[in-house]
Amino acid sequence: MHRTCYEHWKHHDYFESVLLKYRELWNTRPQNLRLAVEEIKALSDEERERFWREVDQWSLRAFQELQEFARTSPL
């Protein structure tokens, strides 16, 4: 989308609020879920399995919070 079109889009402010909420959720994820690819590869099989299980749990909660935010935010 062109910048000018985006800036004048009737849903611009709503979309920006959803993006800000997403960034807030992403930036407040637990420290143990902030591993780089190389760090994940260095984990043992058991540690990697636990890591991905925790990522899935956090992702579900974050997605639910984002859904609730979008549902209750005025359009």
mmJSON file of the N, C-alpha and C atoms, coordinates in Angstrom:
{"data_MODEL":{"atom_site":{
"group_PDB":["ATOM","ATOM","ATOM","ATOM","ATOM","ATOM","ATOM","ATOM","ATOM","ATOM","ATOM","ATOM","ATOM","ATOM","ATOM","ATOM","ATOM","ATOM","ATOM","ATOM","ATOM","ATOM","ATOM","ATOM","ATOM","ATOM","ATOM","ATOM","ATOM","ATOM","ATOM","ATOM","ATOM","ATOM","ATOM","ATOM","ATOM","ATOM","ATOM","ATOM","ATOM","ATOM","ATOM","ATOM","ATOM","ATOM","ATOM","ATOM","ATOM","ATOM","ATOM","ATOM","ATOM","ATOM","ATOM","ATOM","ATOM","ATOM","ATOM","ATOM","ATOM","ATOM","ATOM","ATOM","ATOM","ATOM","ATOM","ATOM","ATOM","ATOM","ATOM","ATOM","ATOM","ATOM","ATOM","ATOM","ATOM","ATOM","ATOM","ATOM","ATOM","ATOM","ATOM","ATOM","ATOM","ATOM","ATOM","ATOM","ATOM","ATOM","ATOM","ATOM","ATOM","ATOM","ATOM","ATOM","ATOM","ATOM","ATOM","ATOM","ATOM","ATOM","ATOM","ATOM","ATOM","ATOM","ATOM","ATOM","ATOM","ATOM","ATOM","ATOM","ATOM","ATOM","ATOM","ATOM","ATOM","ATOM","ATOM","ATOM","ATOM","ATOM","ATOM","ATOM","ATOM","ATOM","ATOM","ATOM","ATOM","ATOM","ATOM","ATOM","ATOM","ATOM","ATOM","ATOM","ATOM","ATOM","ATOM","ATOM","ATOM","ATOM","ATOM","ATOM","ATOM","ATOM","ATOM","ATOM","ATOM","ATOM","ATOM","ATOM","ATOM","ATOM","ATOM","ATOM","ATOM","ATOM","ATOM","ATOM","ATOM","ATOM","ATOM","ATOM","ATOM","ATOM","ATOM","ATOM","ATOM","ATOM","ATOM","ATOM","ATOM","ATOM","ATOM","ATOM","ATOM","ATOM","ATOM","ATOM","ATOM","ATOM","ATOM","ATOM","ATOM","ATOM","ATOM","ATOM","ATOM","ATOM","ATOM","ATOM","ATOM","ATOM","ATOM","ATOM","ATOM","ATOM","ATOM","ATOM","ATOM","ATOM","ATOM","ATOM","ATOM","ATOM","ATOM","ATOM","ATOM","ATOM","ATOM","ATOM","ATOM","ATOM","ATOM","ATOM","ATOM","ATOM","ATOM","ATOM","ATOM","ATOM","ATOM","ATOM","ATOM"],
"id":[1,2,3,4,5,6,7,8,9,10,11,12,13,14,15,16,17,18,19,20,21,22,23,24,25,26,27,28,29,30,31,32,33,34,35,36,37,38,39,40,41,42,43,44,45,46,47,48,49,50,51,52,53,54,55,56,57,58,59,60,61,62,63,64,65,66,67,68,69,70,71,72,73,74,75,76,77,78,79,80,81,82,83,84,85,86,87,88,89,90,91,92,93,94,95,96,97,98,99,100,101,102,103,104,105,106,107,108,109,110,111,112,113,114,115,116,117,118,119,120,121,122,123,124,125,126,127,128,129,130,131,132,133,134,135,136,137,138,139,140,141,142,143,144,145,146,147,148,149,150,151,152,153,154,155,156,157,158,159,160,161,162,163,164,165,166,167,168,169,170,171,172,173,174,175,176,177,178,179,180,181,182,183,184,185,186,187,188,189,190,191,192,193,194,195,196,197,198,199,200,201,202,203,204,205,206,207,208,209,210,211,212,213,214,215,216,217,218,219,220,221,222,223,224,225],
"type_symbol":["N","C","C","N","C","C","N","C","C","N","C","C","N","C","C","N","C","C","N","C","C","N","C","C","N","C","C","N","C","C","N","C","C","N","C","C","N","C","C","N","C","C","N","C","C","N","C","C","N","C","C","N","C","C","N","C","C","N","C","C","N","C","C","N","C","C","N","C","C","N","C","C","N","C","C","N","C","C","N","C","C","N","C","C","N","C","C","N","C","C","N","C","C","N","C","C","N","C","C","N","C","C","N","C","C","N","C","C","N","C","C","N","C","C","N","C","C","N","C","C","N","C","C","N","C","C","N","C","C","N","C","C","N","C","C","N","C","C","N","C","C","N","C","C","N","C","C","N","C","C","N","C","C","N","C","C","N","C","C","N","C","C","N","C","C","N","C","C","N","C","C","N","C","C","N","C","C","N","C","C","N","C","C","N","C","C","N","C","C","N","C","C","N","C","C","N","C","C","N","C","C","N","C","C","N","C","C","N","C","C","N","C","C","N","C","C","N","C","C","N","C","C","N","C","C"],
"label_atom_id":["N","CA","C","N","CA","C","N","CA","C","N","CA","C","N","CA","C","N","CA","C","N","CA","C","N","CA","C","N","CA","C","N","CA","C","N","CA","C","N","CA","C","N","CA","C","N","CA","C","N","CA","C","N","CA","C","N","CA","C","N","CA","C","N","CA","C","N","CA","C","N","CA","C","N","CA","C","N","CA","C","N","CA","C","N","CA","C","N","CA","C","N","CA","C","N","CA","C","N","CA","C","N","CA","C","N","CA","C","N","CA","C","N","CA","C","N","CA","C","N","CA","C","N","CA","C","N","CA","C","N","CA","C","N","CA","C","N","CA","C","N","CA","C","N","CA","C","N","CA","C","N","CA","C","N","CA","C","N","CA","C","N","CA","C","N","CA","C","N","CA","C","N","CA","C","N","CA","C","N","CA","C","N","CA","C","N","CA","C","N","CA","C","N","CA","C","N","CA","C","N","CA","C","N","CA","C","N","CA","C","N","CA","C","N","CA","C","N","CA","C","N","CA","C","N","CA","C","N","CA","C","N","CA","C","N","CA","C","N","CA","C","N","CA","C","N","CA","C","N","CA","C","N","CA","C","N","CA","C","N","CA","C"],
"label_alt_id":[null,null,null,null,null,null,null,null,null,null,null,null,null,null,null,null,null,null,null,null,null,null,null,null,null,null,null,null,null,null,null,null,null,null,null,null,null,null,null,null,null,null,null,null,null,null,null,null,null,null,null,null,null,null,null,null,null,null,null,null,null,null,null,null,null,null,null,null,null,null,null,null,null,null,null,null,null,null,null,null,null,null,null,null,null,null,null,null,null,null,null,null,null,null,null,null,null,null,null,null,null,null,null,null,null,null,null,null,null,null,null,null,null,null,null,null,null,null,null,null,null,null,null,null,null,null,null,null,null,null,null,null,null,null,null,null,null,null,null,null,null,null,null,null,null,null,null,null,null,null,null,null,null,null,null,null,null,null,null,null,null,null,null,null,null,null,null,null,null,null,null,null,null,null,null,null,null,null,null,null,null,null,null,null,null,null,null,null,null,null,null,null,null,null,null,null,null,null,null,null,null,null,null,null,null,null,null,null,null,null,null,null,null,null,null,null,null,null,null,null,null,null,null,null,null],
"label_comp_id":["MET","MET","MET","HIS","HIS","HIS","ARG","ARG","ARG","THR","THR","THR","CYS","CYS","CYS","TYR","TYR","TYR","GLU","GLU","GLU","HIS","HIS","HIS","TRP","TRP","TRP","LYS","LYS","LYS","HIS","HIS","HIS","HIS","HIS","HIS","ASP","ASP","ASP","TYR","TYR","TYR","PHE","PHE","PHE","GLU","GLU","GLU","SER","SER","SER","VAL","VAL","VAL","LEU","LEU","LEU","LEU","LEU","LEU","LYS","LYS","LYS","TYR","TYR","TYR","ARG","ARG","ARG","GLU","GLU","GLU","LEU","LEU","LEU","TRP","TRP","TRP","ASN","ASN","ASN","THR","THR","THR","ARG","ARG","ARG","PRO","PRO","PRO","GLN","GLN","GLN","ASN","ASN","ASN","LEU","LEU","LEU","ARG","ARG","ARG","LEU","LEU","LEU","ALA","ALA","ALA","VAL","VAL","VAL","GLU","GLU","GLU","GLU","GLU","GLU","ILE","ILE","ILE","LYS","LYS","LYS","ALA","ALA","ALA","LEU","LEU","LEU","SER","SER","SER","ASP","ASP","ASP","GLU","GLU","GLU","GLU","GLU","GLU","ARG","ARG","ARG","GLU","GLU","GLU","ARG","ARG","ARG","PHE","PHE","PHE","TRP","TRP","TRP","ARG","ARG","ARG","GLU","GLU","GLU","VAL","VAL","VAL","ASP","ASP","ASP","GLN","GLN","GLN","TRP","TRP","TRP","SER","SER","SER","LEU","LEU","LEU","ARG","ARG","ARG","ALA","ALA","ALA","PHE","PHE","PHE","GLN","GLN","GLN","GLU","GLU","GLU","LEU","LEU","LEU","GLN","GLN","GLN","GLU","GLU","GLU","PHE","PHE","PHE","ALA","ALA","ALA","ARG","ARG","ARG","THR","THR","THR","SER","SER","SER","PRO","PRO","PRO","LEU","LEU","LEU"],
"label_asym_id":["A","A","A","A","A","A","A","A","A","A","A","A","A","A","A","A","A","A","A","A","A","A","A","A","A","A","A","A","A","A","A","A","A","A","A","A","A","A","A","A","A","A","A","A","A","A","A","A","A","A","A","A","A","A","A","A","A","A","A","A","A","A","A","A","A","A","A","A","A","A","A","A","A","A","A","A","A","A","A","A","A","A","A","A","A","A","A","A","A","A","A","A","A","A","A","A","A","A","A","A","A","A","A","A","A","A","A","A","A","A","A","A","A","A","A","A","A","A","A","A","A","A","A","A","A","A","A","A","A","A","A","A","A","A","A","A","A","A","A","A","A","A","A","A","A","A","A","A","A","A","A","A","A","A","A","A","A","A","A","A","A","A","A","A","A","A","A","A","A","A","A","A","A","A","A","A","A","A","A","A","A","A","A","A","A","A","A","A","A","A","A","A","A","A","A","A","A","A","A","A","A","A","A","A","A","A","A","A","A","A","A","A","A","A","A","A","A","A","A","A","A","A","A","A","A"],
"label_entity_id":["1","1","1","1","1","1","1","1","1","1","1","1","1","1","1","1","1","1","1","1","1","1","1","1","1","1","1","1","1","1","1","1","1","1","1","1","1","1","1","1","1","1","1","1","1","1","1","1","1","1","1","1","1","1","1","1","1","1","1","1","1","1","1","1","1","1","1","1","1","1","1","1","1","1","1","1","1","1","1","1","1","1","1","1","1","1","1","1","1","1","1","1","1","1","1","1","1","1","1","1","1","1","1","1","1","1","1","1","1","1","1","1","1","1","1","1","1","1","1","1","1","1","1","1","1","1","1","1","1","1","1","1","1","1","1","1","1","1","1","1","1","1","1","1","1","1","1","1","1","1","1","1","1","1","1","1","1","1","1","1","1","1","1","1","1","1","1","1","1","1","1","1","1","1","1","1","1","1","1","1","1","1","1","1","1","1","1","1","1","1","1","1","1","1","1","1","1","1","1","1","1","1","1","1","1","1","1","1","1","1","1","1","1","1","1","1","1","1","1","1","1","1","1","1","1"],
"label_seq_id":[1,1,1,2,2,2,3,3,3,4,4,4,5,5,5,6,6,6,7,7,7,8,8,8,9,9,9,10,10,10,11,11,11,12,12,12,13,13,13,14,14,14,15,15,15,16,16,16,17,17,17,18,18,18,19,19,19,20,20,20,21,21,21,22,22,22,23,23,23,24,24,24,25,25,25,26,26,26,27,27,27,28,28,28,29,29,29,30,30,30,31,31,31,32,32,32,33,33,33,34,34,34,35,35,35,36,36,36,37,37,37,38,38,38,39,39,39,40,40,40,41,41,41,42,42,42,43,43,43,44,44,44,45,45,45,46,46,46,47,47,47,48,48,48,49,49,49,50,50,50,51,51,51,52,52,52,53,53,53,54,54,54,55,55,55,56,56,56,57,57,57,58,58,58,59,59,59,60,60,60,61,61,61,62,62,62,63,63,63,64,64,64,65,65,65,66,66,66,67,67,67,68,68,68,69,69,69,70,70,70,71,71,71,72,72,72,73,73,73,74,74,74,75,75,75],
"pdbx_PDB_ins_code":[null,null,null,null,null,null,null,null,null,null,null,null,null,null,null,null,null,null,null,null,null,null,null,null,null,null,null,null,null,null,null,null,null,null,null,null,null,null,null,null,null,null,null,null,null,null,null,null,null,null,null,null,null,null,null,null,null,null,null,null,null,null,null,null,null,null,null,null,null,null,null,null,null,null,null,null,null,null,null,null,null,null,null,null,null,null,null,null,null,null,null,null,null,null,null,null,null,null,null,null,null,null,null,null,null,null,null,null,null,null,null,null,null,null,null,null,null,null,null,null,null,null,null,null,null,null,null,null,null,null,null,null,null,null,null,null,null,null,null,null,null,null,null,null,null,null,null,null,null,null,null,null,null,null,null,null,null,null,null,null,null,null,null,null,null,null,null,null,null,null,null,null,null,null,null,null,null,null,null,null,null,null,null,null,null,null,null,null,null,null,null,null,null,null,null,null,null,null,null,null,null,null,null,null,null,null,null,null,null,null,null,null,null,null,null,null,null,null,null,null,null,null,null,null,null],
"Cartn_x":[0.852,0.0,0.896,0.508,1.262,1.16,2.226,2.228,1.086,0.901,-0.165,-1.535,-1.738,-3.019,-3.216,-2.157,-2.236,-2.558,-1.879,-2.082,-3.49,-4.13,-5.486,-6.57,-6.165,-7.093,-8.014,-9.294,-10.254,-10.009,-9.312,-9.028,-7.597,-6.911,-5.509,-5.306,-6.072,-5.88,-6.15,-7.191,-7.497,-6.362,-5.904,-4.824,-3.562,-3.264,-2.094,-2.227,-3.425,-3.614,-3.412,-3.831,-3.612,-2.118,-1.434,0.016,0.751,0.354,0.986,0.752,-0.457,-0.763,0.084,0.212,1.044,2.494,3.024,4.408,4.554,3.562,3.58,3.647,2.801,2.799,4.138,4.635,5.891,7.048,7.099,8.202,8.122,6.983,6.85,6.844,7.211,7.281,8.392,8.283,9.286,10.692,11.663,13.059,13.496,13.01,13.437,12.875,11.989,11.449,12.079,13.165,13.814,15.127,15.156,16.38,16.541,17.791,18.11,18.122,18.07,18.037,19.224,20.395,21.595,21.465,20.843,20.648,19.648,18.626,17.634,18.285,19.082,19.765,20.723,21.266,22.232,21.565,20.256,19.554,19.546,19.47,19.3,17.897,17.661,16.335,15.258,15.52,14.555,14.317,15.398,15.271,14.526,14.813,14.144,12.658,12.31,10.905,10.185,10.83,10.237,10.103,11.139,11.116,9.919,9.728,8.629,7.273,7.209,5.959,5.625,6.626,6.418,6.069,6.691,6.362,4.893,4.459,3.06,2.102,2.424,1.559,1.506,2.653,2.697,1.961,2.184,1.556,0.038,-0.483,-1.93,-2.481,-1.82,-2.276,-2.178,-1.084,-0.893,-1.93,-2.2,-3.197,-4.578,-4.906,-6.199,-6.312,-5.225,-5.232,-5.373,-4.706,-4.817,-6.227,-6.825,-8.205,-9.154,-8.989,-9.85,-9.675,-8.437,-8.164,-8.876,-8.739,-9.364,-10.884,-11.403,-12.857,-13.444,-12.714,-13.241,-12.826,-11.911,-11.486,-12.477,-12.803,-13.736,-13.096,-13.895,-13.404,-13.72],
"Cartn_y":[-1.171,0.0,1.231,2.222,3.476,4.157,4.814,5.519,6.527,7.302,8.307,7.653,6.553,5.836,5.314,4.734,4.199,5.304,6.412,7.508,8.098,7.981,8.52,7.443,6.223,5.093,5.283,5.021,5.27,4.379,3.261,2.362,2.517,3.551,3.762,3.753,4.534,4.653,3.325,2.641,1.329,0.344,0.282,-0.628,-0.3,0.96,1.373,0.935,1.036,0.616,-0.888,-1.667,-3.118,-3.418,-2.724,-2.919,-2.572,-1.489,-1.11,-2.169,-2.71,-3.77,-5.005,-5.359,-6.492,-6.279,-5.089,-4.793,-4.856,-4.355,-4.414,-5.864,-6.702,-8.118,-8.766,-8.516,-9.116,-8.68,-7.411,-6.887,-7.269,-7.758,-8.16,-9.683,-10.407,-11.865,-12.216,-13.366,-13.758,-13.822,-13.509,-13.479,-14.833,-15.918,-17.243,-17.594,-16.756,-16.992,-16.058,-15.413,-14.438,-14.983,-16.247,-16.863,-16.626,-16.464,-16.369,-17.781,-17.872,-19.172,-20.032,-19.438,-20.192,-20.745,-19.966,-20.416,-21.57,-21.507,-22.584,-23.867,-23.74,-24.903,-25.537,-24.732,-25.239,-25.972,-25.881,-26.553,-28.062,-28.782,-30.232,-30.513,-31.73,-32.081,-31.802,-32.16,-31.953,-30.465,-29.686,-28.238,-27.575,-28.031,-27.473,-27.796,-29.006,-29.389,-28.529,-28.323,-27.47,-26.034,-25.537,-24.178,-23.989,-24.905,-24.747,-24.907,-25.751,-25.889,-24.566,-23.914,-22.621,-21.536,-21.581,-20.622,-20.783,-22.03,-22.284,-21.758,-21.989,-21.526,-20.002,-19.364,-17.902,-17.337,-17.937,-17.46,-17.519,-18.595,-18.727,-17.623,-17.395,-16.331,-14.964,-14.703,-13.409,-13.216,-14.267,-14.173,-13.912,-14.577,-14.349,-12.909,-12.397,-11.012,-10.037,-10.337,-9.481,-9.55,-10.729,-10.873,-10.05,-10.136,-9.389,-7.891,-7.452,-6.047,-5.6,-6.396,-6.035,-6.05,-6.993,-7.107,-5.916,-5.409,-4.345,-2.946,-2.866,-1.549,-1.024,0.248,0.799,0.842,0.537,0.562,1.882],
"Cartn_z":[0.0,0.0,0.0,-0.731,-0.743,0.62,1.023,2.312,2.395,1.355,1.356,1.502,0.78,0.883,2.299,2.872,4.228,5.236,5.118,6.062,5.98,4.842,4.681,4.739,4.956,5.035,6.229,6.06,7.141,8.359,8.197,9.324,9.855,9.407,9.791,11.305,12.03,13.475,14.19,13.765,14.36,14.092,12.854,12.487,13.274,13.427,14.211,15.664,16.239,17.632,17.783,16.795,16.838,16.712,15.829,15.699,16.992,17.633,18.897,19.969,20.023,20.988,20.694,19.425,19.039,19.496,19.225,19.638,21.158,21.866,23.332,23.805,23.255,23.631,23.294,22.104,21.663,22.559,22.896,23.7,25.175,25.62,27.021,27.182,26.109,26.238,27.226,27.862,28.851,28.254,29.068,28.618,28.055,28.638,28.171,26.784,26.245,24.912,23.876,24.25,23.36,22.782,22.513,22.005,20.511,20.101,18.677,18.093,16.787,16.109,16.541,16.608,16.995,18.418,19.293,20.673,20.738,19.93,19.9,19.377,18.323,17.757,18.751,19.66,20.635,21.796,21.922,23.013,22.794,23.891,23.788,23.248,22.819,22.308,23.352,24.582,25.666,25.907,25.938,26.148,24.989,23.77,22.59,22.622,22.995,23.098,24.13,25.284,26.32,25.831,25.156,24.618,23.69,22.726,21.773,22.438,23.458,24.208,24.905,25.502,26.161,25.153,23.971,22.909,22.519,22.345,21.984,23.043,24.308,25.399,25.435,25.329,25.345,24.125,22.967,21.739,21.841,22.398,22.548,23.446,24.583,25.495,24.826,24.138,23.477,22.372,21.605,20.543,21.122,22.214,22.85,23.356,23.919,24.387,23.217,22.118,20.93,20.344,20.325,19.853,20.722,22.03,22.951,22.728,22.563,22.293,21.019,19.952,18.676,18.784,19.561,19.703,20.459,21.441,22.286,21.85,20.885,20.409,19.375,19.476,18.492,17.108,16.108,14.727,14.074],
"occupancy":[1.0,1.0,1.0,1.0,1.0,1.0,1.0,1.0,1.0,1.0,1.0,1.0,1.0,1.0,1.0,1.0,1.0,1.0,1.0,1.0,1.0,1.0,1.0,1.0,1.0,1.0,1.0,1.0,1.0,1.0,1.0,1.0,1.0,1.0,1.0,1.0,1.0,1.0,1.0,1.0,1.0,1.0,1.0,1.0,1.0,1.0,1.0,1.0,1.0,1.0,1.0,1.0,1.0,1.0,1.0,1.0,1.0,1.0,1.0,1.0,1.0,1.0,1.0,1.0,1.0,1.0,1.0,1.0,1.0,1.0,1.0,1.0,1.0,1.0,1.0,1.0,1.0,1.0,1.0,1.0,1.0,1.0,1.0,1.0,1.0,1.0,1.0,1.0,1.0,1.0,1.0,1.0,1.0,1.0,1.0,1.0,1.0,1.0,1.0,1.0,1.0,1.0,1.0,1.0,1.0,1.0,1.0,1.0,1.0,1.0,1.0,1.0,1.0,1.0,1.0,1.0,1.0,1.0,1.0,1.0,1.0,1.0,1.0,1.0,1.0,1.0,1.0,1.0,1.0,1.0,1.0,1.0,1.0,1.0,1.0,1.0,1.0,1.0,1.0,1.0,1.0,1.0,1.0,1.0,1.0,1.0,1.0,1.0,1.0,1.0,1.0,1.0,1.0,1.0,1.0,1.0,1.0,1.0,1.0,1.0,1.0,1.0,1.0,1.0,1.0,1.0,1.0,1.0,1.0,1.0,1.0,1.0,1.0,1.0,1.0,1.0,1.0,1.0,1.0,1.0,1.0,1.0,1.0,1.0,1.0,1.0,1.0,1.0,1.0,1.0,1.0,1.0,1.0,1.0,1.0,1.0,1.0,1.0,1.0,1.0,1.0,1.0,1.0,1.0,1.0,1.0,1.0,1.0,1.0,1.0,1.0,1.0,1.0,1.0,1.0,1.0,1.0,1.0,1.0,1.0,1.0,1.0,1.0,1.0,1.0],
"B_iso_or_equiv":[0.0,0.0,0.0,0.0,0.0,0.0,0.0,0.0,0.0,0.0,0.0,0.0,0.0,0.0,0.0,0.0,0.0,0.0,0.0,0.0,0.0,0.0,0.0,0.0,0.0,0.0,0.0,0.0,0.0,0.0,0.0,0.0,0.0,0.0,0.0,0.0,0.0,0.0,0.0,0.0,0.0,0.0,0.0,0.0,0.0,0.0,0.0,0.0,0.0,0.0,0.0,0.0,0.0,0.0,0.0,0.0,0.0,0.0,0.0,0.0,0.0,0.0,0.0,0.0,0.0,0.0,0.0,0.0,0.0,0.0,0.0,0.0,0.0,0.0,0.0,0.0,0.0,0.0,0.0,0.0,0.0,0.0,0.0,0.0,0.0,0.0,0.0,0.0,0.0,0.0,0.0,0.0,0.0,0.0,0.0,0.0,0.0,0.0,0.0,0.0,0.0,0.0,0.0,0.0,0.0,0.0,0.0,0.0,0.0,0.0,0.0,0.0,0.0,0.0,0.0,0.0,0.0,0.0,0.0,0.0,0.0,0.0,0.0,0.0,0.0,0.0,0.0,0.0,0.0,0.0,0.0,0.0,0.0,0.0,0.0,0.0,0.0,0.0,0.0,0.0,0.0,0.0,0.0,0.0,0.0,0.0,0.0,0.0,0.0,0.0,0.0,0.0,0.0,0.0,0.0,0.0,0.0,0.0,0.0,0.0,0.0,0.0,0.0,0.0,0.0,0.0,0.0,0.0,0.0,0.0,0.0,0.0,0.0,0.0,0.0,0.0,0.0,0.0,0.0,0.0,0.0,0.0,0.0,0.0,0.0,0.0,0.0,0.0,0.0,0.0,0.0,0.0,0.0,0.0,0.0,0.0,0.0,0.0,0.0,0.0,0.0,0.0,0.0,0.0,0.0,0.0,0.0,0.0,0.0,0.0,0.0,0.0,0.0,0.0,0.0,0.0,0.0,0.0,0.0,0.0,0.0,0.0,0.0,0.0,0.0],
"pdbx_formal_charge":[null,null,null,null,null,null,null,null,null,null,null,null,null,null,null,null,null,null,null,null,null,null,null,null,null,null,null,null,null,null,null,null,null,null,null,null,null,null,null,null,null,null,null,null,null,null,null,null,null,null,null,null,null,null,null,null,null,null,null,null,null,null,null,null,null,null,null,null,null,null,null,null,null,null,null,null,null,null,null,null,null,null,null,null,null,null,null,null,null,null,null,null,null,null,null,null,null,null,null,null,null,null,null,null,null,null,null,null,null,null,null,null,null,null,null,null,null,null,null,null,null,null,null,null,null,null,null,null,null,null,null,null,null,null,null,null,null,null,null,null,null,null,null,null,null,null,null,null,null,null,null,null,null,null,null,null,null,null,null,null,null,null,null,null,null,null,null,null,null,null,null,null,null,null,null,null,null,null,null,null,null,null,null,null,null,null,null,null,null,null,null,null,null,null,null,null,null,null,null,null,null,null,null,null,null,null,null,null,null,null,null,null,null,null,null,null,null,null,null,null,null,null,null,null,null],
"auth_seq_id":[1,1,1,2,2,2,3,3,3,4,4,4,5,5,5,6,6,6,7,7,7,8,8,8,9,9,9,10,10,10,11,11,11,12,12,12,13,13,13,14,14,14,15,15,15,16,16,16,17,17,17,18,18,18,19,19,19,20,20,20,21,21,21,22,22,22,23,23,23,24,24,24,25,25,25,26,26,26,27,27,27,28,28,28,29,29,29,30,30,30,31,31,31,32,32,32,33,33,33,34,34,34,35,35,35,36,36,36,37,37,37,38,38,38,39,39,39,40,40,40,41,41,41,42,42,42,43,43,43,44,44,44,45,45,45,46,46,46,47,47,47,48,48,48,49,49,49,50,50,50,51,51,51,52,52,52,53,53,53,54,54,54,55,55,55,56,56,56,57,57,57,58,58,58,59,59,59,60,60,60,61,61,61,62,62,62,63,63,63,64,64,64,65,65,65,66,66,66,67,67,67,68,68,68,69,69,69,70,70,70,71,71,71,72,72,72,73,73,73,74,74,74,75,75,75],
"auth_comp_id":["MET","MET","MET","HIS","HIS","HIS","ARG","ARG","ARG","THR","THR","THR","CYS","CYS","CYS","TYR","TYR","TYR","GLU","GLU","GLU","HIS","HIS","HIS","TRP","TRP","TRP","LYS","LYS","LYS","HIS","HIS","HIS","HIS","HIS","HIS","ASP","ASP","ASP","TYR","TYR","TYR","PHE","PHE","PHE","GLU","GLU","GLU","SER","SER","SER","VAL","VAL","VAL","LEU","LEU","LEU","LEU","LEU","LEU","LYS","LYS","LYS","TYR","TYR","TYR","ARG","ARG","ARG","GLU","GLU","GLU","LEU","LEU","LEU","TRP","TRP","TRP","ASN","ASN","ASN","THR","THR","THR","ARG","ARG","ARG","PRO","PRO","PRO","GLN","GLN","GLN","ASN","ASN","ASN","LEU","LEU","LEU","ARG","ARG","ARG","LEU","LEU","LEU","ALA","ALA","ALA","VAL","VAL","VAL","GLU","GLU","GLU","GLU","GLU","GLU","ILE","ILE","ILE","LYS","LYS","LYS","ALA","ALA","ALA","LEU","LEU","LEU","SER","SER","SER","ASP","ASP","ASP","GLU","GLU","GLU","GLU","GLU","GLU","ARG","ARG","ARG","GLU","GLU","GLU","ARG","ARG","ARG","PHE","PHE","PHE","TRP","TRP","TRP","ARG","ARG","ARG","GLU","GLU","GLU","VAL","VAL","VAL","ASP","ASP","ASP","GLN","GLN","GLN","TRP","TRP","TRP","SER","SER","SER","LEU","LEU","LEU","ARG","ARG","ARG","ALA","ALA","ALA","PHE","PHE","PHE","GLN","GLN","GLN","GLU","GLU","GLU","LEU","LEU","LEU","GLN","GLN","GLN","GLU","GLU","GLU","PHE","PHE","PHE","ALA","ALA","ALA","ARG","ARG","ARG","THR","THR","THR","SER","SER","SER","PRO","PRO","PRO","LEU","LEU","LEU"],
"auth_asym_id":["A","A","A","A","A","A","A","A","A","A","A","A","A","A","A","A","A","A","A","A","A","A","A","A","A","A","A","A","A","A","A","A","A","A","A","A","A","A","A","A","A","A","A","A","A","A","A","A","A","A","A","A","A","A","A","A","A","A","A","A","A","A","A","A","A","A","A","A","A","A","A","A","A","A","A","A","A","A","A","A","A","A","A","A","A","A","A","A","A","A","A","A","A","A","A","A","A","A","A","A","A","A","A","A","A","A","A","A","A","A","A","A","A","A","A","A","A","A","A","A","A","A","A","A","A","A","A","A","A","A","A","A","A","A","A","A","A","A","A","A","A","A","A","A","A","A","A","A","A","A","A","A","A","A","A","A","A","A","A","A","A","A","A","A","A","A","A","A","A","A","A","A","A","A","A","A","A","A","A","A","A","A","A","A","A","A","A","A","A","A","A","A","A","A","A","A","A","A","A","A","A","A","A","A","A","A","A","A","A","A","A","A","A","A","A","A","A","A","A","A","A","A","A","A","A"],
"auth_atom_id":["N","CA","C","N","CA","C","N","CA","C","N","CA","C","N","CA","C","N","CA","C","N","CA","C","N","CA","C","N","CA","C","N","CA","C","N","CA","C","N","CA","C","N","CA","C","N","CA","C","N","CA","C","N","CA","C","N","CA","C","N","CA","C","N","CA","C","N","CA","C","N","CA","C","N","CA","C","N","CA","C","N","CA","C","N","CA","C","N","CA","C","N","CA","C","N","CA","C","N","CA","C","N","CA","C","N","CA","C","N","CA","C","N","CA","C","N","CA","C","N","CA","C","N","CA","C","N","CA","C","N","CA","C","N","CA","C","N","CA","C","N","CA","C","N","CA","C","N","CA","C","N","CA","C","N","CA","C","N","CA","C","N","CA","C","N","CA","C","N","CA","C","N","CA","C","N","CA","C","N","CA","C","N","CA","C","N","CA","C","N","CA","C","N","CA","C","N","CA","C","N","CA","C","N","CA","C","N","CA","C","N","CA","C","N","CA","C","N","CA","C","N","CA","C","N","CA","C","N","CA","C","N","CA","C","N","CA","C","N","CA","C","N","CA","C","N","CA","C","N","CA","C","N","CA","C","N","CA","C","N","CA","C"],
"pdbx_PDB_model_num":[1,1,1,1,1,1,1,1,1,1,1,1,1,1,1,1,1,1,1,1,1,1,1,1,1,1,1,1,1,1,1,1,1,1,1,1,1,1,1,1,1,1,1,1,1,1,1,1,1,1,1,1,1,1,1,1,1,1,1,1,1,1,1,1,1,1,1,1,1,1,1,1,1,1,1,1,1,1,1,1,1,1,1,1,1,1,1,1,1,1,1,1,1,1,1,1,1,1,1,1,1,1,1,1,1,1,1,1,1,1,1,1,1,1,1,1,1,1,1,1,1,1,1,1,1,1,1,1,1,1,1,1,1,1,1,1,1,1,1,1,1,1,1,1,1,1,1,1,1,1,1,1,1,1,1,1,1,1,1,1,1,1,1,1,1,1,1,1,1,1,1,1,1,1,1,1,1,1,1,1,1,1,1,1,1,1,1,1,1,1,1,1,1,1,1,1,1,1,1,1,1,1,1,1,1,1,1,1,1,1,1,1,1,1,1,1,1,1,1,1,1,1,1,1,1]
}}}
